[in-house]
Amino acid sequence: MGNLTTLLNKIQPAIVLEKTVTENRDGKNTEFVNKVTDIHVQLTIDRIRRESPIVTELEQQGSIKIIGGMYDVETGHVTFFE
């Protein structure tokens, strides 16, 4: 499925880590999707820190801060994670 397969592979670890929703673990379950999305954002932040020593050093020095965010396509609102 080309690019879709690549995207799904990136999200798969968050799906595996989400343990609180035990039924209807699919895209129709808003609670499940939101929880997987939150986990995915945190995993992405962790990956940035792990794979970019320069960014990690800048963060440790207090020069930058890595903050995840979620864009709501319906409202245009961005919710930032702390």
Backbone as a chain_set.jsonl record, in Angstrom:
{"seq": "MGNLTTLLNKIQPAIVLEKTVTENRDGKNTEFVNKVTDIHVQLTIDRIRRESPIVTELEQQGSIKIIGGMYDVETGHVTFFE", "coords": {"N": [[0.813, -1.193, 0.0], [2.139, 1.117, -0.272], [2.902, 4.421, 0.688], [1.02, 4.502, 2.749], [1.39, 2.099, 4.128], [3.913, 2.556, 5.226], [3.298, 4.67, 6.96], [1.468, 3.392, 8.705], [3.171, 1.497, 9.839], [4.757, 3.165, 11.38], [2.98, 4.003, 13.336], [2.23, 1.693, 14.604], [3.786, 0.81, 16.963], [2.671, 2.459, 18.992], [0.058, 1.58, 19.036], [0.389, -1.008, 20.006], [1.414, -0.435, 22.558], [-0.738, 0.792, 23.832], [-2.854, -0.11, 26.269], [-5.187, 0.166, 27.734], [-7.688, 0.273, 26.489], [-9.707, -2.311, 25.682], [-11.582, -3.387, 24.007], [-13.002, -3.098, 20.727], [-10.779, -2.014, 19.297], [-10.074, -0.104, 17.122], [-10.196, 2.187, 14.293], [-12.692, 3.337, 14.496], [-13.278, 3.745, 17.105], [-13.193, 6.373, 19.074], [-12.032, 6.984, 21.582], [-9.971, 5.065, 21.749], [-8.443, 5.773, 19.471], [-7.642, 8.386, 20.197], [-6.075, 7.849, 22.476], [-4.042, 6.22, 21.406], [-2.94, 8.069, 19.671], [-1.935, 10.023, 21.452], [0.068, 8.5, 22.719], [1.662, 7.982, 20.497], [2.622, 10.556, 19.873], [4.251, 11.02, 22.13], [6.113, 8.937, 21.801], [7.314, 9.804, 19.453], [8.55, 12.182, 20.278], [10.381, 11.046, 22.068], [11.898, 9.583, 20.217], [13.045, 11.634, 18.682], [14.727, 12.791, 20.608], [16.421, 10.61, 21.064], [17.57, 10.095, 18.541], [18.756, 12.436, 17.729], [21.407, 13.837, 18.778], [22.327, 16.481, 18.9], [20.017, 18.087, 19.116], [19.055, 17.054, 21.521], [21.114, 17.805, 23.263], [20.89, 20.609, 23.117], [18.372, 20.88, 24.269], [18.893, 19.927, 26.854], [20.603, 21.91, 27.719], [18.861, 23.94, 28.002], [18.303, 25.613, 25.934], [16.416, 25.05, 24.009], [13.097, 23.651, 23.858], [11.432, 20.627, 23.637], [8.307, 19.987, 22.546], [5.374, 18.191, 22.193], [2.519, 18.208, 20.021], [-0.977, 18.339, 19.138], [-2.912, 18.577, 16.329], [-6.118, 19.593, 15.6], [-8.1, 18.754, 13.033], [-10.703, 19.463, 12.523], [-11.311, 21.766, 14.01], [-9.099, 23.379, 13.848], [-7.572, 23.911, 15.979], [-4.703, 23.671, 18.103], [-3.455, 21.468, 20.434], [-1.114, 21.476, 22.912], [1.323, 19.305, 24.322], [2.681, 18.767, 27.503]], "CA": [[0.0, 0.0, 0.0], [3.005, 2.274, -0.433], [3.092, 5.352, 1.794], [0.121, 4.159, 3.845], [2.054, 1.042, 4.891], [4.977, 3.209, 5.993], [2.653, 5.402, 8.041], [0.933, 2.417, 9.659], [4.311, 0.918, 10.557], [5.215, 4.135, 12.375], [1.978, 4.106, 14.392], [2.057, 0.371, 15.218], [4.257, 0.71, 18.356], [1.722, 3.112, 19.898], [-1.097, 0.681, 19.141], [0.803, -2.106, 20.881], [1.589, 0.068, 23.921], [-2.02, 1.199, 24.414], [-3.398, -1.313, 26.918], [-6.385, 0.419, 28.541], [-8.881, -0.035, 25.705], [-9.601, -3.739, 25.395], [-12.559, -3.767, 22.989], [-13.161, -2.165, 19.607], [-9.489, -1.345, 19.095], [-9.995, 0.245, 15.705], [-10.334, 3.596, 13.981], [-14.035, 3.829, 14.796], [-13.34, 4.001, 18.541], [-12.522, 7.656, 19.302], [-11.197, 6.888, 22.784], [-8.78, 4.305, 21.375], [-7.656, 6.587, 18.539], [-7.023, 9.473, 20.953], [-5.024, 7.308, 23.347], [-2.933, 5.816, 20.533], [-2.34, 9.3, 19.166], [-1.135, 10.597, 22.535], [1.257, 7.662, 22.872], [2.496, 8.192, 19.309], [3.306, 11.842, 20.034], [5.335, 10.843, 23.107], [7.147, 8.098, 21.178], [8.013, 10.634, 18.479], [9.443, 13.037, 21.062], [11.465, 10.176, 22.545], [12.753, 9.253, 19.064], [13.824, 12.841, 18.364], [15.798, 12.884, 21.612], [17.327, 9.481, 20.888], [18.246, 10.104, 17.246], [19.392, 13.719, 17.455], [22.192, 14.272, 19.935], [22.442, 17.937, 18.92], [18.764, 18.603, 19.669], [19.015, 16.635, 22.922], [22.049, 18.658, 24.004], [20.276, 21.94, 23.215], [17.288, 20.789, 25.238], [19.494, 19.794, 28.182], [21.178, 23.215, 28.054], [17.765, 24.877, 28.194], [18.207, 26.491, 24.766], [15.174, 24.712, 23.32], [12.227, 22.708, 24.552], [10.695, 19.773, 22.704], [6.92, 19.862, 23.004], [4.484, 17.586, 21.215], [1.244, 18.884, 19.84], [-1.988, 17.645, 18.358], [-3.707, 19.495, 15.523], [-7.488, 19.139, 15.359], [-8.438, 19.177, 11.673], [-12.062, 20.01, 12.5], [-11.376, 23.09, 14.626], [-7.878, 24.137, 13.593], [-6.946, 24.152, 17.282], [-3.564, 22.829, 18.449], [-3.278, 21.187, 21.855], [0.284, 21.156, 23.163], [1.59, 18.381, 25.417], [3.784, 19.188, 28.381]], "C": [[0.864, 1.267, 0.0], [3.161, 3.112, 0.817], [2.2, 5.037, 2.99], [0.74, 3.079, 4.725], [3.144, 1.632, 5.765], [4.386, 3.948, 7.187], [2.121, 4.453, 9.11], [2.043, 1.773, 10.471], [4.829, 1.864, 11.63], [4.256, 4.223, 13.553], [1.848, 2.802, 15.188], [2.598, 0.275, 16.649], [3.304, 1.36, 19.357], [0.485, 2.248, 20.09], [-0.783, -0.45, 20.113], [0.895, -1.645, 22.34], [0.282, 0.475, 24.592], [-2.729, -0.043, 24.955], [-4.738, -1.085, 27.601], [-7.686, 0.129, 27.805], [-8.762, -1.486, 25.249], [-10.579, -4.214, 24.323], [-12.616, -2.688, 21.908], [-11.9, -1.332, 19.381], [-9.3, -1.07, 17.6], [-10.248, 1.736, 15.52], [-11.701, 4.178, 14.247], [-14.207, 4.194, 16.271], [-12.516, 5.249, 18.857], [-11.607, 7.616, 20.517], [-9.887, 6.18, 22.456], [-7.87, 5.14, 20.475], [-6.94, 7.706, 19.289], [-5.89, 8.979, 21.836], [-3.81, 6.873, 22.537], [-2.199, 7.05, 20.021], [-1.46, 9.952, 20.224], [0.16, 9.815, 22.733], [2.208, 7.887, 21.704], [3.268, 9.512, 19.394], [4.474, 11.685, 20.996], [6.456, 9.983, 22.536], [7.966, 8.899, 20.16], [8.979, 11.584, 19.178], [10.635, 12.235, 21.56], [12.438, 9.843, 21.414], [13.609, 10.451, 18.661], [14.995, 12.965, 19.333], [16.853, 11.795, 21.399], [18.174, 9.617, 19.619], [18.951, 11.42, 16.924], [20.145, 14.225, 18.676], [22.307, 15.798, 20.032], [21.192, 18.554, 19.542], [18.672, 18.264, 21.152], [19.929, 17.518, 23.773], [21.477, 20.067, 24.183], [19.145, 21.949, 24.231], [17.846, 20.719, 26.658], [20.114, 21.105, 28.66], [20.097, 24.253, 28.331], [17.59, 25.85, 27.038], [16.918, 26.275, 23.987], [14.337, 23.814, 24.232], [11.474, 21.921, 23.488], [9.306, 19.552, 23.286], [6.096, 19.246, 21.877], [3.184, 18.368, 21.119], [0.312, 18.061, 18.976], [-2.849, 18.68, 17.65], [-5.07, 18.881, 15.268], [-7.927, 19.665, 13.994], [-9.834, 19.778, 11.58], [-12.102, 21.45, 12.983], [-10.19, 23.98, 14.269], [-7.105, 24.442, 14.872], [-5.786, 23.168, 17.49], [-3.512, 22.695, 19.958], [-1.834, 20.759, 22.056], [0.401, 20.249, 24.381], [2.73, 18.953, 26.241], [4.536, 17.982, 28.852]], "O": [[0.36, 2.364, 0.246], [3.507, 2.598, 1.881], [2.592, 5.284, 4.13], [0.624, 3.142, 5.949], [3.284, 1.248, 6.927], [4.912, 3.862, 8.297], [2.311, 4.696, 10.302], [1.875, 1.528, 11.666], [5.292, 1.416, 12.679], [4.691, 4.496, 14.672], [1.399, 2.822, 16.334], [1.918, -0.303, 17.497], [3.147, 0.854, 20.468], [-0.073, 2.192, 21.186], [-1.614, -0.801, 20.95], [0.501, -2.375, 23.249], [0.211, 0.497, 25.821], [-3.15, -0.914, 24.193], [-5.378, -2.052, 28.013], [-8.684, -0.225, 28.432], [-7.835, -1.846, 24.523], [-10.429, -5.313, 23.788], [-12.314, -1.52, 22.156], [-11.956, -0.106, 19.288], [-8.493, -1.705, 16.922], [-10.486, 2.456, 16.49], [-11.863, 5.398, 14.228], [-15.167, 4.872, 16.64], [-11.287, 5.191, 18.901], [-10.508, 8.168, 20.475], [-8.814, 6.644, 22.842], [-6.661, 5.203, 20.698], [-5.759, 7.953, 19.046], [-4.851, 9.631, 21.931], [-2.673, 7.129, 22.934], [-0.97, 7.063, 19.95], [-0.35, 10.389, 19.92], [1.227, 10.407, 22.896], [3.421, 7.974, 21.895], [4.44, 9.57, 19.025], [5.574, 12.163, 20.715], [7.63, 10.273, 22.764], [9.172, 8.69, 20.026], [10.106, 11.771, 18.719], [11.773, 12.697, 21.48], [13.652, 9.82, 21.618], [14.783, 10.285, 18.333], [16.126, 13.215, 18.917], [18.048, 12.051, 21.544], [19.361, 9.289, 19.626], [19.677, 11.498, 15.933], [19.593, 14.95, 19.504], [22.378, 16.343, 21.133], [21.289, 19.438, 20.393], [18.254, 19.1, 21.954], [19.557, 17.928, 24.873], [21.568, 20.648, 25.265], [18.98, 22.918, 24.972], [17.33, 21.377, 27.562], [20.15, 21.38, 29.859], [20.392, 25.333, 28.843], [16.819, 26.804, 27.14], [16.391, 27.204, 23.376], [14.82, 23.295, 25.238], [10.939, 22.502, 22.544], [9.153, 19.0, 24.376], [6.123, 19.727, 20.744], [2.811, 19.098, 22.037], [0.738, 17.21, 18.195], [-3.442, 19.55, 18.287], [-5.161, 17.759, 14.769], [-8.105, 20.869, 13.814], [-10.118, 20.529, 10.647], [-12.839, 22.269, 12.435], [-10.276, 25.204, 14.377], [-6.099, 25.151, 14.842], [-5.869, 22.0, 17.11], [-3.523, 23.694, 20.678], [-1.378, 19.794, 21.444], [-0.336, 20.408, 25.355], [3.648, 19.563, 25.694], [5.503, 18.111, 29.601]]}, "num_chains": 1, "name": "protein.A"}
